[in-house]
Amino acid sequence: MTSKVICIVLGGGQGSRLSPLTATRSKPAVPIAGKYRLVDIPISNCLHSGIDRIYVLTQFNSASLNKHIKNTYHFSSFSNAFVDILAAEQTPSSVAWFQGTADAVRQSLHHLAVHEFDYVLILSGDQLYQMDFVEMVDQHIKTQAEISIATIPVHVNDVPGFGILKTDENNMITSFVEKPKTGFEKLVSDVSPQMEAEGRIYLASMGIYLFNRKLLYDLLIGNDRTDFGKEIIPQSIEKHKVVSYQYEGYWTDIGTIPSFFDANLGLTDDIPQFNLFDKNHIYTRARMLPPSKVSGTLLEKTIISDGCIVNAKRITRSIIGIRTRVGFDTVIENCYVMGSDNYQTLEQIKESHESHTPVMGIGDRCHIRNAIIDKNTYIGDDVTINCGEKLEDGDYGSYTVQDGIVIIKKRAIIMDGTVI
């Protein structure tokens, strides 16, 4: 039945919580796991579920996202499949940018009208999970739901950070409270014995919605409601059949720097909660890069992406992104190094040495800990990052600090001997 589904991936707003990673790119275009982009996660889930008509909605810094989509998702000329960008645009009927999730979908409905479909799947562009949407669609049809919401059991300590749903014995959603701070004991729902044993007895909205086509149009056309979570969903519960699709696998919202950092480093665990090596792999751009070359380096719980040249002394619990160059005697601990978009030529490297400026990548004898190194950075020799007392949060020009994590900005130049 997924052939009757069309998908909309919400690219999010300005992405200020992921700043400075979103300074020059939209949130869905932020690199993850060394070689992918955030947008690859929902798109891959869709493609593995047989949903191959996908729109990605965005309005901020969309150039790199457009390029990634264009270079990645190609389908046969004999297929109706597509992954297209819908950027916010001014039209005679709408001169404003997207005002929220519901408004973004409303402004894009005329693009959907040329297709045949019965259901609209709405996804977020900043979550890490693996889900078979076939099961969600099947339950939606079987229960004759008008709206299905994917939910995940959470612990009482997590309740204030989510929209919490209350369900009855038939998985019908009877109430919804957005990020309750107190008095949420009455929102306990039926969950599986395993979830109950773990104390995860509250159902949180995952921001994944499945709408019947007609109802979605009815809810959006001719009104000014702008947000699904705050307006559309709560107002629909009393009037329409809204059903919970309970999911118990790994899922995390990676909309902040700490959650983004933890989600990436979690991939280096012996048995990570998110399995990169599953048969339902993540699709991304096919790059014709050489294999990585490692010389004299002790690697422990580290992911090395394609095309890297690594001469480091030791790398521990880190992700090394594509085309990364790491110099001799360097130590990297608990870091996500995003890599580079291109290689420097031998002539450029020679010029850098002669002018005593850093070469792209990470130099010799560096010690870097608890950091995110954005793309195309130039870190010189004998640089020390985040190896002393905890740093104060703030923006320091070429880098920022958030919750003890140092983020070296894209294209930043860190000169030899710098201590951060």
C-alpha positions in Angstrom: 0.0 0.0 0.0 3.0 2.3 0.2 2.5 3.0 -3.5 -0.4 5.2 -2.5 1.8 7.2 -0.2 3.6 10.5 -0.9 6.1 11.8 1.5 7.1 15.3 2.7 10.3 15.8 4.7 10.3 19.0 6.7 13.7 20.6 6.5 13.2 22.7 9.6 13.6 26.4 10.3 16.8 28.3 10.7 18.4 25.5 12.7 19.8 27.9 15.4 20.1 25.1 17.9 22.6 23.4 15.6 24.6 26.6 15.0 27.3 27.1 13.9 26.9 23.9 11.8 23.9 25.5 10.1 25.6 28.9 9.4 26.1 28.1 5.7 23.8 25.0 5.2 20.3 23.9 6.1 19.7 21.5 8.9 19.0 18.5 6.6 22.3 19.1 4.9 24.4 18.8 8.1 26.9 15.9 7.7 26.4 12.9 9.9 28.5 9.7 10.5 31.3 10.9 8.4 29.8 10.5 4.9 26.0 11.0 5.1 23.7 14.0 5.5 20.8 14.2 8.0 18.3 14.2 5.1 19.6 10.8 4.0 18.0 9.2 7.1 14.3 9.9 6.4 14.8 9.4 2.7 16.5 6.1 3.2 13.7 4.9 5.5 11.2 5.8 2.9 13.0 4.1 0.0 13.4 0.9 2.0 9.7 1.0 2.7 8.8 1.4 -0.9 7.9 5.1 -0.7 9.7 6.7 -3.6 7.9 10.0 -4.2 9.5 12.4 -1.8 9.5 16.2 -1.4 12.0 17.9 0.9 10.8 21.3 2.2 13.4 23.9 3.1 13.9 27.7 3.1 17.2 28.5 4.8 20.6 28.0 3.2 19.3 25.4 0.8 22.1 25.5 -1.9 24.2 22.7 -0.4 21.0 20.6 0.2 19.9 21.1 -3.4 23.3 20.0 -4.6 23.3 16.9 -2.4 19.8 15.9 -3.5 20.6 16.5 -7.2 23.9 14.4 -7.0 22.4 11.6 -4.9 18.9 10.5 -5.8 18.7 9.3 -9.4 15.9 7.0 -10.6 15.2 5.2 -13.8 13.5 7.0 -16.6 10.8 4.4 -16.5 10.0 5.1 -12.8 7.7 7.7 -11.2 10.1 7.9 -8.3 11.7 11.3 -7.3 13.3 13.2 -4.5 12.7 16.9 -5.1 13.4 20.1 -3.1 10.6 22.5 -2.5 12.1 25.7 -1.3 9.9 28.5 0.2 8.8 30.7 -2.6 6.6 33.8 -3.1 3.5 33.3 -5.1 0.4 35.4 -5.9 -1.5 33.7 -3.1 1.4 33.6 -0.5 4.1 36.2 -0.2 5.4 35.0 3.2 8.0 32.3 4.1 7.0 29.2 5.9 5.5 30.2 9.3 5.6 26.6 10.8 5.4 23.0 9.9 1.7 23.1 8.9 2.1 26.3 6.9 5.1 24.8 5.0 2.9 21.8 4.0 0.0 24.1 3.1 2.1 26.2 0.8 3.3 23.1 -0.9 0.0 21.3 -1.5 -0.3 22.6 -5.1 2.9 20.7 -6.0 1.3 17.5 -4.7 -1.9 17.9 -6.7 -0.4 16.6 -9.9 0.2 13.1 -8.3 -2.2 10.3 -7.4 -2.0 9.3 -3.7 -4.3 8.5 -0.8 -2.0 9.2 2.1 0.7 11.8 3.0 3.6 10.8 5.3 5.2 13.8 7.0 8.6 13.4 8.5 11.2 15.5 10.2 14.7 16.1 8.7 16.7 16.0 12.0 16.1 12.6 13.5 18.1 9.4 13.6 16.1 6.2 13.4 15.3 3.1 11.3 11.6 2.5 10.7 9.6 0.3 8.3 6.8 2.6 7.3 5.0 -0.3 5.7 3.9 -1.4 9.1 2.7 2.1 10.0 0.7 2.4 6.7 -0.8 -1.1 7.2 -2.0 -0.3 10.7 -3.4 3.0 9.5 -5.5 1.3 6.9 -6.5 -1.6 9.2 -7.7 0.7 12.0 -9.4 3.1 9.5 -7.5 5.9 11.0 -7.6 9.4 9.6 -4.3 10.4 11.2 -1.6 8.1 12.5 1.1 9.5 14.8 4.3 7.5 15.4 5.0 7.4 19.2 7.8 6.1 21.3 7.6 5.2 25.0 9.7 7.5 27.2 10.7 7.6 30.9 9.1 10.1 33.3 12.3 12.2 33.3 12.0 12.7 29.5 8.3 13.8 29.6 8.9 17.6 29.8 10.9 17.6 26.5 8.2 16.0 24.3 4.6 16.2 23.2 2.9 13.5 25.3 0.0 11.5 24.0 -2.6 9.5 26.0 -4.1 6.4 24.3 -6.9 4.0 25.0 -7.0 0.2 24.7 -7.5 0.5 20.9 -4.4 2.8 20.4 -6.8 5.7 19.8 -5.2 9.0 21.0 -7.5 10.6 23.5 -5.4 13.6 24.6 -2.2 15.4 23.8 -0.2 17.8 26.0 2.8 19.7 24.6 5.9 19.4 26.9 4.0 19.1 30.2 6.0 20.2 33.2 3.7 18.9 36.0 0.5 16.9 36.4 1.3 14.4 33.7 0.7 11.3 35.8 -2.7 10.9 34.2 -1.1 10.6 30.8 0.3 7.1 31.4 -0.5 4.8 28.4 -0.4 1.0 27.8 3.0 -0.1 26.5 4.7 -3.4 26.0 5.9 -5.4 29.1 9.5 -4.6 28.1 8.9 -0.9 28.0 7.0 -1.0 31.2 9.9 -2.8 32.9 12.2 0.0 31.8 9.8 2.6 33.2 9.0 3.9 29.8 5.2 4.3 30.3 4.6 7.7 28.6 4.1 7.9 24.8 6.0 10.8 23.1 5.2 12.1 19.6 8.1 11.4 17.2 6.9 14.1 14.8 6.1 11.5 12.2 2.5 11.8 10.9 0.4 9.9 8.3 -2.7 11.7 7.0 -5.5 10.7 4.8 -5.3 13.0 1.8 -8.7 14.5 2.0 -8.4 15.3 5.7 -5.0 16.9 5.3 -6.4 19.3 2.7 -9.5 20.0 4.8 -7.3 20.8 7.8 -4.9 23.1 6.0 -7.0 24.9 3.3 -8.8 28.1 4.3 -7.3 28.6 7.8 -4.2 30.2 9.4 -3.0 27.3 11.6 0.7 27.1 11.2 2.0 24.1 13.3 1.1 20.4 13.5 2.3 19.7 17.0 0.8 22.8 18.6 -2.4 23.3 16.6 -3.4 20.7 14.0 -2.8 17.5 16.1 -4.4 18.7 19.4 -7.4 20.1 17.6 -7.9 17.0 15.5 -8.0 14.5 18.4 -11.6 15.4 19.5 -13.0 15.5 15.9 -11.1 12.8 14.0 -9.8 9.3 14.4 -6.2 9.7 15.5 -4.3 6.5 16.2 -0.9 5.9 17.8 1.7 3.8 15.9 3.9 2.7 18.8 7.6 2.2 17.9 10.1 0.7 20.3 13.3 0.9 18.3 16.2 3.4 18.5 15.1 7.0 17.8 16.7 10.3 18.7 16.1 13.9 17.9 19.4 15.4 16.9 18.4 19.1 16.7 20.9 20.3 19.3 24.7 20.2 19.4 24.9 17.9 22.4 22.4 15.4 21.0 24.1 15.6 17.5 27.5 15.0 19.1 26.2 12.0 21.3 24.3 10.5 18.3 27.5 10.5 16.2 29.9 9.2 18.8 27.3 6.5 19.7 27.9 5.0 16.3 31.4 4.0 17.4 30.1 1.6 20.1 30.7 -2.1 19.7 27.0 -2.7 19.2 25.5 0.8 18.4 21.9 1.4 18.9 21.7 2.7 15.3 23.1 0.0 13.0 25.0 1.5 10.0 25.7 -2.1 8.9 22.1 -3.2 8.6 20.8 -4.5 5.3 18.6 -1.4 5.1 21.7 0.8 4.8 21.6 4.6 4.4 21.6 5.9 0.9 23.9 8.8 0.2 25.9 10.4 -2.6 28.1 7.8 -4.4 31.6 9.3 -4.4 34.4 7.8 -6.4 37.0 8.2 -3.6 40.1 6.2 -3.0 40.3 3.8 0.0 41.6 5.3 3.3 45.3 4.9 4.2 46.4 4.6 7.8 50.0 4.6 8.9 51.2 3.9 12.5 47.9 4.8 14.1 46.3 3.1 17.1 42.5 3.1 16.3 40.0 2.3 19.0 36.2 2.5 18.5 36.8 4.7 15.5 35.0 5.1 12.1 37.2 6.0 9.2 35.4 7.3 6.1 36.5 7.0 2.5 39.5 8.8 1.1 41.4 9.6 4.3 45.1 9.8 4.9 45.8 9.2 8.6 49.2 9.3 10.3 48.0 10.0 13.8 49.4 8.5 16.9 46.1 7.5 18.4 42.4 8.0 17.6 39.8 7.0 20.1 36.0 6.9 20.0 35.8 9.3 17.0 34.4 9.6 13.5 36.8 10.7 10.8 34.9 12.0 7.8 35.7 11.8 4.0 39.0 13.1 2.7 40.4 13.9 6.2 44.2 14.3 6.5 45.6 13.8 10.0 49.3 14.5 10.7 52.0 12.6 12.6 51.9 12.1 16.4 48.4 13.6 16.7 45.9 12.3 19.3 42.2 12.6 18.7 39.7 11.6 21.4 35.9 11.7 21.4 35.7 13.8 18.2 33.6 14.1 15.1 35.9 15.3 12.2 33.6 16.0 9.2 36.4 16.0 6.6 36.8 18.0 3.4 35.0 18.6 0.1 38.2 18.3 -1.9 41.9 17.5 -1.7 44.6 20.1 -1.9 47.1 19.6 -4.7 50.8 19.0 -3.9 51.5 22.5 -5.2 49.0 24.0 -2.7 50.5 22.0 0.1 54.0 23.1 -0.8 52.8 26.8 -0.9 51.3 26.4 2.5 54.5 25.0 4.0 56.5 27.8 2.4 54.2 30.5 3.8 53.9 28.8 7.2 50.1 28.4 7.0 48.2 25.3 7.9 47.4 22.6 5.3 43.7 21.5 5.0 43.0 18.9 7.7 44.7 18.3 11.0 48.5 18.9 11.5 51.2 17.1 13.4 51.5 16.7 17.2 47.9 18.0 17.8 45.8 16.9 20.8 42.1 17.3 20.2 39.3 16.2 22.6 35.5 16.5 22.7 35.2 18.5 19.5 33.3 18.8 16.3 35.6 19.8 13.4 33.4 21.1 10.6 34.4 20.7 6.9 37.3 22.2 5.1 39.2 23.4 8.2 42.9 24.1 8.4 44.3 23.1 11.8 48.1 23.6 12.1 50.8 21.8 13.9 51.0 21.5 17.7 47.4 22.6 18.2 45.6 21.7 21.5 41.8 21.8 21.7 39.7 21.2 24.8 42.3 19.4 26.8 42.3 21.6 29.9 39.6 23.0 32.2 36.0 23.1 31.0 35.6 26.0 28.6 32.9 28.6 28.9 30.1 28.5 26.4 30.3 31.2 23.7 31.3 32.3 20.2 35.0 32.9 19.9 35.3 33.7 16.2 36.7 30.6 14.5 35.1 28.3 17.0 32.2 28.1 19.5 31.7 26.2 22.7 28.5 24.5 23.8 28.1 22.3 26.8 31.8 21.6 26.9 31.9 20.7 23.2 34.2 22.8 21.0 32.9 23.3 17.4 35.6 24.4 15.0 33.7 26.3 12.3 33.6 25.5 8.6 36.7 26.7 6.7 38.3 28.0 10.0 42.1 28.4 10.1 43.7 27.5 13.4 47.4 28.5 13.4 50.3 26.4 14.6 50.6 26.2 18.4 47.1 27.4 19.2 45.6 26.3 22.5 41.8 26.3 22.8 
